[in-house]
Amino acid sequence: MTQEIGARESASGIPVKVNCIKCQIAKPKTEFYAGQGRTCKECVKKANRRNRAANPLRYKATRKEWEKGNITRAQQRKKARLRKRYKLTHEVMHDMLKAQGQQCLICEVPLYCPVCDLWKTDDSTKAVVDHDHNDGHIRGLLCSACNTGLGQFEDSLELLKQAYRYLKRDQAQLSAFRT
């Protein structure tokens, strides 16, 4: 008795394997998304990653559009990402924002909660978690610009001191030039 492609297992109870049209590997039906044809989950994920990397603006717009229509699921995903990446709950993030006056700990720009948009105003920016890349501990919540700046300096106090001295030297040279 022949089995159709959509069958989960053969008459003997052995799972049916299907060849992925991308990687050409025979895999069980459970390794394929329903409605995705004959491309396995792994190949679909690889293609999605390539497309996101090649078209970041399109991906961002699509994601934002999805979030508008799926507010609850989007919040659940953001909460899960906080827990997974930083072992931080949404409630603890709110407590941290309150404790630092809903502002960036470096430049003091107003911050809002990126999960639920609490404290969001026209002049506020999304709070991002700043953490030590060596041991993973959370240092605080910053604006994206300040967090990115620290990352560019590889969290090195020595590099930050050198950058400070560089800016001070330039400021002194500019002052001398103006007089």
Phi, psi and omega in degrees: 000127180273150181254144173281157181302323184285351183291145181277325179210159181282177180298334180275358178091001179276131181302139178283136177254145181234140176281128174288135182284346179269304185266351178062026179257135177283123183226156176296155181303334180293344179271010180237141174286142175295132178082002180263011179075222186247032175253128184289163181302318182298317179290324177296316179296318178299316180296319179297318178297317178298316180295319178296320180292322182283333184227064186298323181291319178296318178298315181298316180296318179297317180296316179299319179297318179297316181300323179297322181272351184224056187303312183297313180295323179296317178296320178299318179296318180295319177297317180296321179295320176300314180296316184290312184285318190238000185054044185238132178269161178301319182295319179294324177298319176299316179299318179296315179299317179298316183297329179260019174067029181051042178218156178298136182287351179254299186262353176066020174292145179297139180243154172231162181288124181285346181277311187242002180065018176297138182073014180286129176225178179296330183255008179265161179232158184294134176285136175238150183277124174262126180223157178282124183286345179280310183245354174085356182290148182275128180267329181163189179248131183232171169281162183299320182298314181291319179296318178294320178300314178299319180296321179295330177269011176053034180055026183265119177297323180296316178296321178295321177296318179296320178295320178298312180298321178299313180294321178296318179298316179296319180296320179294319179295321180294319178297318181292325180292323183287336183267000000 
